[in-house]
Amino acid sequence: MGKYGYYIQVLLLVLLSSCGISKSIHHLPVELPKEKPTVFKLSDTLVTHPNGFLVKNDKKIWELHVSGSASARGMLAGALAEPLVKKQERIFFSKVAEFVPSKTKQWLLRNVLKWYNRKLYLNVTEEFKTEIYGLSMYTDAKYNYIAPPYLRSLYLHGAHDIGHAMQDLALVGCTSLAVWGDKSADGELLIGRNLDFYAGDEFAQDKVVTFVKPDKGIPYASVAWAGMVGVLSGMNKEGLTVTINAGKSKVPLVAKTPISLLTREILQYASTIEEAVAIAKKRPVFVSESIMVGSAKDKKVVLIEVSPKNFGVYEVENTNQLLCTNHFQSTSYLSDKRNQEHIKESHSYYRMERMQELLQDNDKLTPAQMASVLRNKEGLHKMAIGYGNEKAINQLLAHHAVIFKPESRLMWVSSNPYQLGAFVAYDLNMVFDQKEPKVATVASLEIAEDAFLKSETYKSYEKYRLMDRELDKVLANKELLSDDFIANYVQANPNLWSVHYKLGTYWYQQKKYKEAEIAFQKALQLEITTLPDRKQVEKYWHKTKKKLP
């Protein structure tokens, strides 16, 4: 199945868990939406309303503009993007039969997750519950057997957090960095991030950049997908930015404030780092997360490090760069055993070291150079570590990458695939004043697509991805591979350790122990992602040697 398949399984089960939760009135927001808005579909790529519109740009990124009260925003976002909202639902639920075939397993996990979710509604503000309720009116009724639309939508916003905790999804590592002063080309703040969230190729097809003008708080832009009220990457009109990186988490006993809704509150209501920290302190969370906050007013960047039982703020001194992967750096976590273990065993520190190398090579970053850093596919010392290796900054699975220039109110968003496509630019000085329903990108500021996208190596990587899924099925069913398949599989991505580990596992299944030993030895010579992964390869290698005559 793989960790990404399990991620989808956990997300689905979180949603399925809501079907057994009490549907009593106290789960509902105080203000319930009333009349649905009427929208006008002018084409397949443009839907309009007097208070907003949805348009698709030439890089196939959707741009959603909404305004008004929480109720109005939620309903308008749902009405404008209804086909996209339903598509994302379909993608999740279509995985049920594939990843959760056992009814017994579904029942057991569903009941465990019901316990986690029992108090989630108490930790979501009335404003956000109202907005989610309005949006939920446009979800697909055919999934009502799982849970009512509102509960389904509400618990989806906590699924990301529970998924992190249950499957330790910090192993899917996001990367972010910020430079300013003598480290950026013009001295302004420059922030970049990769969101390495993968829920399938189809899920990533429809990126949505949402521009929100709320009746309360600060207008903001956010990058995610249809149906997502929370914020994963965003910047507001005051030049405050937020991005999130997962930390090491343990299984929670109860769901609290979803991280994406905490960052949404920061983006909508904070214009300074002090205000962002104050909001973060008052919201209890149930997973560990680093929130990178950049501020045009403060002209600096900090990390707000939150976890169920601890809180820290990390900022650098005597340097104009700040790096973030998936471990905590503030003094509050110096003695945290879980964090120290994560640094030792995961690929988080490795990626941080690689970023340091790249910043030494690129002394004063421009937005284009920032994109180059985010797209880097090599290991330390430019080592070829295989494409898709999680030790790389670019793991070739990102949902999106974003670059911010807060002081200029500029942001760039990557187009598909991953962060390899062109980065389209937006000027937040202009976007929120735009009246005409049209694409908001600034063509003159676009960053070109990665040349890697046109290479034979990229074609080989995509071929490897297809073959890797086929090999997973072969291993699960203990089937046979052809010699041509094996040769082509290795040739498609020869430097990735897991290629040889999986073939070693295949040969072991087939009781061809000499071939298995060679494959495991080859895997051990390459850059293995984590310490637990290395130990697993070594375990199989020793088992194989005992089978040899």
Secondary structure, DSSP 8 states (H G I E B T S, - for coil): -HHHHHHHHHHHHHHHHGGGS---GGGS-SS---S----EEEETTEEEETTEEEEE-TTS-EEEEEEESHHHHHHHHHHHTHHHHHHHHHHHHTTHHHH---HHHHHHHHHHHHHHGGGGGGGS-HHHHHHHHHHHTTS-GGGTTTS-HHHHHHHHHHHHHHHHHHHTGGGS--EEEEE-GGGBTTSS-EEEEEE---S-TTTTS--EEEEEEESSS--EEEEE-TT--S-SEEEETTSEEEEEEE------SS--B-HHHHHHHHHHH-SSHHHHHHHHHHS-BSS-EEEEEEETTTTEEEEEEEETTEEEEE--SS-SEEEESSS--SGGGTT-HHHHHHHHHSSHHHHHHHHHHHHHHSSSB-HHHHHHHHT----GGG----TT-TTSS--S--SEEEEEEGGGTEEEEE-SSTTTS-EEEEEHHHHTT--S-S--B-GGG-B---GGGGSHHHHHHHHHHHHHHHHHHHHHHT----HHHHHHHHHHSTT-HHHHHHHHHHHHHTT-HHHHHHHHHHHHHS--S-HHHHHHHHHHHHHHHHH--
